[in-house]
């Protein structure tokens, strides 16, 4: 989504291990050297440990793809939570060893493996076993692993074993009953997280591999990333990916410290809160809801035409009372003081005040209400309920300008300064200000304040043509294609096709759709997906559709 915005060829911070993105810090370089030693030298075990997310699996993949000797045969066990029999069978399968008889026998599997190792050794080939997540091996399987090292000739071991695991693996091998195995480990290395400087270099390295031409993260953002991730590469990836989404939603081409903090808060919040669209119970009782809503209303009520008075009593009475209590203040000064506007609570303060109300169920109830519908909290999921009413859900990430363009009330996920996430509903946009429903109470805030707390995640409802939310593209047929042709022609003469009644999505219609998308700053792909159809509906000003602003194109 954000790749083209930043000029990237692909997402730079995917958590999928990819050797192309390997960053060889001093520690990672040493760890890779230990692995290379393990596959080029004979005998015993090599052990590599490290905290979750420090890059162990990426190192293993780099070893397999780029550093493995040509004469090596490798068996990789990725799921070590196996019985002894399953473990041996997996090794035989990885090495393509045929076990024609007694496949359910540990002895038969071991004998077949031994024959294979002797044959490979005679042909000058090395056999290597790599066990990932080795901390999950049971003591019985670990003992079997030790016994496999007994497969040897008079001069060398026939099987080289590399154990990759979390720090718990060190504790496991320190057990007294596993001391025979521990004594056979010829190389140990523990992978530490990145330093502050390495974290900054790591971020730049991944951006450059993805095609970035300039600096995207400023120095403060990189330092904050290290502080929040403690140098763990996987956490760096997650935080930076979310920060890029946040910058994209703000249409900012630079990521600063503030965006990093909010990205980390959103990631932490998603781990702690229930997923979107899952039916949830409303946590506050009816009386508590009423009290909190009333409190929020009293705090946020503003009068646009005149200043808010400190008291409802006449200014003269207030001034007189003030003079009685503070005789050193003049009447004119007291009267002026009585007209000082009350400070409006900030958006962050309102969100924290209404924490019990800013849940998914409350927000969905408000969103459905904007369409004149009732949301059944204990019923089917929200999108199914919307479908029953002829509506469809669009749940994704985007920018503020894109959200305004689709012109529909939407549930936004906002993050307050303490890192808590809140679901509120964007009800209207008036220039540089917007109207939010926070727990059912309408408040107005500058757009800038809202986007500061928003990372682009939203849910909106829309009414698809013929009640079906489907994407239209080349070779599509039917009434939806006719609707598309007629709608585009109605919006602007530039989008008229030569066959307005055709129900086939042909090349001409694809080019017209591309022209429409280009004119309205949509992704130009020639496909009439949900976003394109929603913008078309907005321009048509379809009756009965709640809008964020006054329609740009009114129909007679």
C-alpha positions as CSV (number, residue, x, y, z in Angstrom):
1,X,0.0,0.0,0.0
2,X,2.7,2.5,1.0
3,X,5.5,1.2,-1.3
4,X,4.7,3.4,-4.3
5,X,4.2,6.4,-2.0
6,X,7.8,6.1,-0.7
7,X,9.2,4.9,-4.1
8,X,9.9,1.4,-2.9
9,X,10.0,-1.8,-4.9
10,X,8.6,-3.9,-2.1
11,X,7.9,-3.7,1.7
12,X,11.3,-3.4,3.4
13,X,10.3,-4.6,6.8
14,X,8.5,-7.9,6.2
15,X,9.0,-10.3,9.1
16,X,9.4,-13.2,6.7
17,X,13.1,-14.3,6.8
18,X,14.7,-13.2,3.5
19,X,18.5,-13.7,2.9
20,X,18.5,-10.7,0.6
21,X,17.8,-8.5,3.6
22,X,20.5,-10.1,5.8
23,X,22.3,-7.3,7.8
24,X,25.7,-8.6,8.9
25,X,26.3,-6.8,12.1
26,X,29.4,-7.8,14.0
27,X,27.4,-10.3,16.0
28,X,25.5,-11.7,13.0
29,X,28.8,-12.0,11.1
30,X,30.3,-14.0,13.9
31,X,27.2,-16.2,14.2
32,X,27.3,-16.9,10.4
33,X,31.0,-17.8,10.7
34,X,30.1,-20.4,13.4
35,X,27.5,-21.9,11.1
36,X,29.9,-22.0,8.2
37,X,32.4,-23.7,10.5
38,X,29.8,-26.2,11.4
39,X,29.1,-27.3,7.8
40,X,32.7,-27.4,6.7
41,X,34.4,-29.1,9.7
42,X,33.6,-32.7,10.9
43,X,32.5,-33.8,14.2
44,X,30.1,-33.0,17.0
45,X,27.5,-30.3,17.3
46,X,27.3,-26.6,16.7
47,X,24.9,-24.6,18.8
48,X,23.5,-21.2,17.9
49,X,21.1,-19.5,20.4
50,X,19.5,-16.1,20.5
51,X,16.4,-14.3,21.7
52,X,13.1,-14.5,19.7
53,X,13.4,-12.3,16.6
54,X,17.2,-11.8,16.6
55,X,17.6,-13.2,13.2
56,X,18.6,-16.9,13.7
57,X,16.3,-18.2,11.0
58,X,17.5,-15.6,8.5
59,X,21.1,-16.7,9.2
60,X,20.1,-20.4,8.6
61,X,18.5,-19.5,5.3
62,X,21.5,-17.5,4.2
63,X,23.7,-20.5,5.1
64,X,21.5,-22.9,3.1
65,X,21.3,-20.6,0.0
66,X,24.7,-19.0,-0.2
67,X,27.3,-20.7,2.1
68,X,26.6,-24.4,1.9
69,X,29.4,-26.6,0.3
70,X,28.6,-28.2,-3.0
71,X,29.3,-31.6,-1.6
72,X,26.8,-31.3,1.3
73,X,23.4,-33.0,1.8
74,X,21.2,-31.2,4.3
75,X,18.3,-32.3,6.4
76,X,16.4,-29.5,8.0
77,X,13.9,-30.2,10.9
78,X,11.7,-27.1,11.4
79,X,9.2,-28.7,13.8
80,X,11.1,-30.5,16.5
81,X,8.1,-31.3,18.7
82,X,8.2,-34.9,17.5
83,X,8.6,-38.3,19.0
84,X,11.9,-40.2,18.5
85,X,10.3,-42.3,15.7
86,X,8.9,-39.2,14.0
87,X,12.2,-37.4,14.3
88,X,14.1,-40.2,12.6
89,X,11.5,-40.5,9.9
90,X,11.7,-36.8,9.2
91,X,15.5,-37.0,8.7
92,X,15.1,-39.9,6.4
93,X,12.5,-38.1,4.3
94,X,14.7,-34.9,4.2
95,X,17.6,-37.0,2.9
96,X,15.4,-39.0,0.5
97,X,16.3,-42.3,2.2
98,X,14.2,-45.2,1.2
99,X,13.1,-47.4,4.1
100,X,11.3,-50.3,2.5
101,X,10.6,-52.4,5.6
102,X,9.6,-51.7,9.2
103,X,9.2,-47.9,8.8
104,X,7.7,-48.0,12.3
105,X,10.9,-49.3,13.8
106,X,13.5,-47.0,15.3
107,X,16.2,-49.6,14.6
108,X,15.2,-49.9,10.9
109,X,15.3,-46.1,10.5
110,X,18.6,-45.8,12.2
111,X,20.1,-48.7,10.1
112,X,18.9,-47.1,6.9
113,X,20.3,-43.7,7.9
114,X,23.7,-45.3,8.8
115,X,23.9,-47.1,5.4
116,X,23.1,-43.8,3.7
117,X,25.8,-41.9,5.7
118,X,28.4,-44.5,4.9
119,X,27.5,-44.4,1.2
120,X,27.6,-40.6,1.1
121,X,31.0,-40.6,2.9
122,X,32.4,-43.0,0.4
123,X,31.3,-40.6,-2.4
124,X,33.0,-37.7,-0.7
125,X,29.8,-36.0,0.4
126,X,29.0,-34.5,3.8
127,X,25.6,-34.9,5.6
128,X,24.4,-32.1,7.8
129,X,21.4,-32.0,10.1
130,X,20.0,-28.6,11.1
131,X,17.4,-28.5,13.8
132,X,15.5,-25.2,14.3
133,X,13.7,-24.3,17.5
134,X,15.7,-27.0,19.2
135,X,14.7,-25.8,22.6
136,X,11.4,-27.7,22.0
137,X,13.2,-31.1,21.6
138,X,12.2,-33.6,24.3
139,X,15.0,-35.2,26.4
140,X,14.3,-38.5,24.6
141,X,14.8,-37.0,21.2
142,X,17.9,-35.1,22.3
143,X,19.3,-38.5,23.5
144,X,18.6,-39.9,20.1
145,X,20.4,-36.9,18.5
146,X,23.4,-37.8,20.6
147,X,23.3,-41.4,19.5
148,X,23.3,-40.2,15.9
149,X,26.8,-38.8,16.4
150,X,27.9,-42.3,17.2
151,X,27.5,-43.0,13.5
152,X,31.1,-42.6,12.5
153,X,34.2,-44.1,10.8
154,X,37.5,-44.6,12.4
155,X,38.5,-41.1,11.6
156,X,35.4,-38.8,11.6
157,X,31.8,-38.4,12.4
158,X,29.4,-39.1,9.5
159,X,26.7,-36.6,10.6
160,X,27.3,-32.9,11.5
161,X,24.5,-31.5,13.6
162,X,23.6,-27.9,14.1
163,X,21.1,-26.9,16.8
164,X,19.4,-23.6,16.5
165,X,17.2,-22.4,19.4
166,X,16.2,-19.8,22.0
167,X,18.1,-19.2,25.2
168,X,16.1,-22.0,26.8
169,X,18.2,-24.4,24.7
170,X,21.3,-23.5,26.8
171,X,19.4,-24.2,30.0
172,X,18.1,-27.5,28.5
173,X,21.6,-28.7,27.6
174,X,22.9,-27.8,31.0
175,X,20.8,-30.5,32.6
176,X,22.8,-33.3,34.3
177,X,21.1,-36.1,32.3
178,X,22.1,-34.4,29.0
179,X,25.7,-33.7,29.9
180,X,27.0,-36.4,27.4
181,X,25.4,-34.4,24.6
182,X,26.6,-31.1,25.9
183,X,30.2,-32.4,26.0
184,X,30.0,-33.1,22.3
185,X,29.2,-29.5,21.3
186,X,32.3,-28.1,19.6
187,X,31.0,-24.6,18.9
188,X,28.6,-22.3,20.7
189,X,27.4,-18.8,19.9
190,X,24.7,-16.7,21.4
191,X,23.3,-14.0,19.1
192,X,22.7,-10.7,20.8
193,X,20.4,-7.9,19.6
194,X,21.7,-4.9,17.6
195,X,23.2,-1.8,19.2
196,X,21.9,1.7,18.7
197,X,24.2,2.4,15.8
198,X,23.5,-1.0,14.2
199,X,19.8,-0.5,14.5
200,X,20.1,2.8,12.5
201,X,22.3,1.0,9.9
202,X,19.9,-2.0,9.8
203,X,16.9,0.3,9.0
204,X,18.8,2.1,6.2
205,X,20.1,-1.3,4.9
206,X,16.6,-2.7,4.5
207,X,15.2,0.5,2.9
208,X,18.0,0.5,0.3
209,X,17.4,-3.2,-0.5
210,X,13.8,-2.3,-1.1
211,X,14.8,0.5,-3.5
212,X,14.7,3.6,-1.3
213,X,16.7,6.5,-2.8
214,X,16.6,8.9,0.1
215,X,16.4,9.0,3.9
216,X,12.9,8.0,5.1
217,X,13.5,7.7,8.9
218,X,15.1,10.7,10.6
219,X,17.9,10.2,13.2
220,X,15.4,10.6,16.1
221,X,13.1,8.0,14.7
222,X,16.0,5.5,14.5
223,X,17.1,6.1,18.1
224,X,13.5,5.7,19.3
225,X,13.1,2.5,17.3
226,X,16.1,1.1,19.1
227,X,14.8,2.3,22.5
228,X,11.4,0.6,21.9
229,X,12.7,-2.6,20.3
230,X,15.9,-3.0,22.3
231,X,17.6,-3.9,19.0
232,X,15.6,-7.0,18.3
233,X,15.3,-7.2,14.5
234,X,11.8,-8.6,14.3
235,X,10.5,-5.9,16.6
236,X,12.3,-3.3,14.5
237,X,10.6,-4.6,11.4
238,X,7.2,-4.6,13.0
239,X,7.5,-1.1,14.4
240,X,9.1,0.4,11.2
241,X,6.4,-1.2,9.0
242,X,3.7,0.2,11.1
243,X,5.4,3.6,11.2
244,X,5.6,3.7,7.4
245,X,1.8,3.0,7.3
246,X,1.3,5.9,9.7
247,X,3.4,8.2,7.6
248,X,1.5,7.2,4.5
249,X,-1.8,7.9,6.2
250,X,-0.6,11.4,7.1
251,X,0.9,11.8,3.6
252,X,4.3,12.5,5.1
253,X,7.4,11.2,3.4
254,X,9.5,11.3,6.6
255,X,9.1,9.2,9.7
256,X,9.9,10.9,13.0
257,X,10.2,10.0,16.6
258,X,6.5,10.7,17.2
259,X,5.4,8.3,14.5
260,X,7.7,5.6,15.9
261,X,6.2,5.9,19.4
262,X,2.6,5.7,18.1
263,X,3.5,2.8,15.8
264,X,4.9,0.9,18.8
265,X,1.9,1.8,20.9
266,X,-0.5,0.5,18.1
267,X,1.5,-2.7,17.8
268,X,1.3,-3.2,21.6
269,X,-2.4,-2.4,21.6
270,X,-3.2,-4.9,18.9
271,X,-1.6,-7.6,20.9
272,X,-3.7,-6.7,24.0
273,X,-7.1,-6.0,22.4
274,X,-9.6,-8.1,20.7
275,X,-9.5,-8.3,16.8
276,X,-11.7,-6.0,14.7
277,X,-15.3,-7.1,13.9
278,X,-15.3,-9.7,16.6
279,X,-18.6,-9.4,18.6
280,X,-17.8,-8.1,22.0
281,X,-19.8,-7.3,25.1
282,X,-20.3,-3.7,26.1
283,X,-18.2,-3.4,29.3
284,X,-20.0,-0.5,31.0
285,X,-23.5,-0.8,32.4
286,X,-26.2,1.5,31.2
287,X,-25.9,3.8,34.2
288,X,-22.1,4.1,33.9
289,X,-22.5,4.8,30.2
290,X,-24.9,7.6,30.8
291,X,-22.8,9.2,33.5
292,X,-19.6,9.1,31.4
293,X,-21.4,10.3,28.3
294,X,-22.9,13.2,30.2
295,X,-19.5,14.1,31.7
296,X,-17.9,14.0,28.2
297,X,-20.7,16.1,26.8
298,X,-20.4,18.7,29.5
299,X,-16.7,18.9,28.9
300,X,-16.8,19.2,25.1
301,X,-19.9,21.4,24.6
302,X,-18.9,24.5,22.8
303,X,-20.9,27.5,21.6
304,X,-19.5,28.6,18.2
305,X,-21.4,32.0,18.2
306,X,-20.2,33.3,21.7
307,X,-17.7,32.5,24.4
308,X,-18.5,30.0,27.0
309,X,-19.1,31.7,30.3
310,X,-17.7,30.5,33.6
311,X,-21.1,30.5,35.2
312,X,-24.7,30.7,33.9
313,X,-25.5,33.5,36.2
314,X,-25.6,37.0,34.7
315,X,-22.2,38.7,34.3
316,X,-23.2,41.4,36.7
317,X,-24.0,39.0,39.5
318,X,-20.8,37.1,38.9
319,X,-18.9,40.4,39.0
320,X,-20.6,41.5,42.2
321,X,-19.9,38.2,43.8
322,X,-16.3,38.4,42.7
323,X,-16.0,41.9,44.1
324,X,-17.4,40.8,47.5
325,X,-14.9,38.0,47.7
326,X,-11.9,39.8,46.2
327,X,-12.3,43.6,47.0
328,X,-8.9,44.4,45.3
329,X,-10.3,43.6,41.8
330,X,-12.3,46.2,40.0
331,X,-15.8,45.5,38.6
332,X,-14.6,45.9,35.1
333,X,-11.8,43.3,35.7
334,X,-14.3,40.9,37.3
335,X,-16.8,41.3,34.4
336,X,-14.0,40.6,31.9
337,X,-12.9,37.5,33.8
338,X,-16.4,36.1,33.7
339,X,-16.2,35.9,29.9
340,X,-12.9,33.9,29.7
341,X,-13.6,30.9,27.4
342,X,-13.4,27.5,29.1
343,X,-10.6,25.4,27.7
344,X,-11.8,22.5,25.5
345,X,-10.3,19.2,26.5
346,X,-7.8,17.8,24.0
347,X,-8.7,14.8,21.9
348,X,-6.3,12.7,23.9
349,X,-8.0,13.8,27.2
350,X,-11.4,12.9,25.7
351,X,-10.3,9.5,24.5
352,X,-8.8,8.7,27.9
353,X,-12.0,9.9,29.7
354,X,-14.2,7.7,27.5
355,X,-12.0,4.6,27.5
356,X,-14.9,2.3,28.5
357,X,-17.0,3.7,25.6
358,X,-14.5,3.5,22.8
359,X,-14.8,-0.2,22.1
360,X,-15.7,-1.9,18.9
361,X,-19.3,-2.6,19.7
362,X,-20.0,1.0,20.6
363,X,-18.4,2.3,17.4
364,X,-20.2,-0.1,15.2
365,X,-23.5,0.8,16.8
366,X,-22.9,4.5,15.9
367,X,-21.7,3.6,12.4
368,X,-24.8,1.5,11.7
369,X,-27.0,4.2,13.2
370,X,-25.6,6.7,10.6
371,X,-27.1,4.4,8.0
372,X,-30.4,4.1,9.9
373,X,-29.7,0.6,11.0
374,X,-29.5,-1.1,14.4
375,X,-26.4,-3.1,15.3
376,X,-27.0,-6.3,17.2
377,X,-24.1,-6.7,19.6
378,X,-24.8,-10.3,20.3
379,X,-25.7,-11.3,16.8
380,X,-23.8,-12.1,13.6
381,X,-20.5,-10.3,12.9
382,X,-20.8,-6.7,11.7
383,X,-20.2,-7.4,8.0
384,X,-22.8,-10.1,7.9
385,X,-25.4,-7.8,9.5
386,X,-24.4,-5.1,6.9
387,X,-24.8,-7.6,4.1
388,X,-28.4,-8.4,5.2
389,X,-29.2,-4.7,4.7
390,X,-27.6,-4.5,1.3
391,X,-24.4,-2.9,2.5
392,X,-20.8,-4.1,2.4
393,X,-17.8,-3.5,4.7
394,X,-14.5,-2.0,3.6
395,X,-11.9,-2.5,6.2
396,X,-8.3,-1.5,5.4
397,X,-5.6,1.1,5.8
398,X,-5.4,4.3,3.8
399,X,-4.7,8.0,3.9
400,X,-6.8,10.9,5.2
401,X,-7.3,12.3,1.7
402,X,-8.4,8.9,0.5
403,X,-10.9,8.6,3.3
404,X,-12.3,12.0,2.5
405,X,-12.6,11.1,-1.1
406,X,-14.7,8.0,-0.3
407,X,-16.9,10.4,1.7
408,X,-18.5,7.9,4.1
409,X,-18.7,7.8,7.9
410,X,-16.0,5.5,9.1
411,X,-14.8,3.8,12.3
412,X,-11.2,5.0,13.0
413,X,-8.8,3.4,15.4
414,X,-7.0,6.1,17.3
415,X,-4.1,5.7,19.7
416,X,-3.8,7.9,22.8
417,X,-0.6,9.1,24.4
418,X,-0.6,6.2,26.8
419,X,-0.7,3.7,24.0
420,X,-4.3,2.6,24.4
421,X,-6.3,2.2,21.2
422,X,-9.9,3.6,20.8
423,X,-12.6,3.0,18.1
424,X,-14.3,6.2,17.3
425,X,-16.5,7.2,14.3
426,X,-15.7,10.0,11.9
427,X,-19.1,11.6,11.2
428,X,-18.3,14.7,9.2
429,X,-15.5,16.8,7.8
430,X,-15.6,20.6,7.5
431,X,-12.5,22.0,6.0
432,X,-9.7,21.7,8.6
433,X,-12.0,20.3,11.3
434,X,-13.8,17.0,11.7
435,X,-16.7,15.7,13.8
436,X,-16.1,12.5,15.8
437,X,-18.5,10.4,17.7
438,X,-16.7,9.2,20.9
439,X,-18.8,6.7,22.7
440,X,-21.9,8.2,21.0
441,X,-21.0,11.9,21.9
442,X,-20.3,14.2,19.1
443,X,-17.1,16.4,19.4
444,X,-15.2,18.5,17.0
445,X,-11.4,18.6,16.6
446,X,-8.9,19.9,14.1
447,X,-8.0,17.3,11.4
448,X,-4.4,17.5,12.4
449,X,-5.2,16.4,15.9
450,X,-7.1,13.4,14.6
451,X,-4.4,12.3,12.1
452,X,-1.8,12.6,14.8
453,X,-3.5,9.8,16.7
454,X,-4.5,7.8,13.6
455,X,-2.5,5.3,11.6
456,X,-4.8,4.8,8.7
457,X,-6.9,1.9,10.0
458,X,-10.6,2.3,9.2
459,X,-13.9,0.5,8.6
460,X,-16.7,2.0,6.5
461,X,-19.9,0.8,5.0
462,X,-21.1,1.3,1.5
463,X,-23.9,0.3,-0.8
464,X,-22.6,-1.8,-3.8
465,X,-24.6,-1.9,-7.0
466,X,-27.1,-4.7,-7.1
467,X,-26.2,-5.5,-3.5
468,X,-22.9,-7.4,-4.4
469,X,-19.5,-6.1,-3.4
470,X,-17.4,-7.5,-6.2
471,X,-14.4,-6.2,-8.1
472,X,-14.9,-5.7,-11.8
473,X,-12.1,-6.2,-14.3
474,X,-11.4,-7.6,-17.8
475,X,-13.8,-10.3,-18.9
476,X,-16.3,-9.5,-16.2
477,X,-19.9,-9.7,-17.4
478,X,-23.4,-8.7,-16.1
479,X,-25.5,-5.9,-14.7
480,X,-22.7,-4.6,-12.6
481,X,-20.7,-3.8,-15.8
482,X,-23.6,-2.0,-17.3
483,X,-24.0,0.0,-14.1
484,X,-20.3,0.9,-14.3
485,X,-20.6,2.2,-17.8
486,X,-23.7,4.2,-17.1
487,X,-22.3,5.7,-13.9
488,X,-19.0,6.8,-15.5
489,X,-20.8,8.4,-18.4
490,X,-23.2,10.2,-16.0
491,X,-20.2,11.6,-14.0
492,X,-18.3,13.1,-16.9
493,X,-18.4,13.0,-20.7
494,X,-14.7,12.0,-20.7
495,X,-15.7,8.6,-19.3
496,X,-18.4,7.7,-22.0
497,X,-17.8,4.4,-23.8
498,X,-18.8,3.6,-27.4
499,X,-21.0,0.7,-26.3
500,X,-22.9,2.1,-23.2
501,X,-25.3,-0.9,-23.1
502,X,-22.6,-3.6,-23.2
503,X,-22.4,-5.9,-20.2
504,X,-18.8,-7.0,-21.0
505,X,-15.7,-5.4,-19.4
506,X,-13.7,-4.9,-22.5
507,X,-10.4,-3.1,-23.2
508,X,-12.1,0.2,-23.9
509,X,-13.9,0.2,-20.5
510,X,-10.6,-0.7,-18.8
511,X,-9.0,2.4,-20.4
512,X,-11.9,4.5,-19.3
513,X,-11.6,3.2,-15.7
514,X,-7.9,4.0,-15.8
515,X,-8.6,7.5,-16.9
516,X,-11.2,7.9,-14.1
517,X,-8.8,6.6,-11.5
518,X,-6.1,8.9,-12.7
519,X,-8.4,11.9,-12.6
520,X,-9.4,11.1,-9.0
521,X,-6.0,10.0,-7.7
522,X,-6.9,6.4,-7.2
523,X,-4.5,3.5,-7.8
524,X,-4.5,3.2,-11.5
525,X,-4.9,-0.5,-12.2
526,X,-7.9,-0.5,-14.6
527,X,-9.9,-2.6,-12.1
528,X,-13.1,-1.2,-10.7
529,X,-12.6,-2.4,-7.1
530,X,-14.4,-1.4,-4.0
531,X,-12.6,2.0,-3.6
532,X,-13.3,2.9,-7.2
533,X,-16.9,2.0,-6.9
534,X,-17.3,3.9,-3.6
535,X,-15.9,7.1,-5.2
536,X,-18.3,6.6,-8.2
537,X,-21.2,6.4,-5.7
538,X,-20.0,9.5,-3.9
539,X,-19.9,11.5,-7.2
540,X,-23.3,10.3,-8.1
541,X,-24.7,11.5,-4.8
542,X,-26.9,8.5,-4.3
543,X,-29.9,9.2,-2.0
544,X,-29.9,7.7,1.5
545,X,-26.1,7.6,1.8
546,X,-24.6,9.3,4.9
547,X,-21.8,11.6,3.8
548,X,-18.8,13.3,5.4
549,X,-19.4,16.5,3.5
550,X,-21.7,18.2,1.0
551,X,-21.8,16.2,-2.3
552,X,-19.5,17.6,-5.0
553,X,-21.9,16.6,-7.8
554,X,-25.6,17.1,-7.2
555,X,-28.2,15.4,-9.4
556,X,-31.3,17.1,-10.6
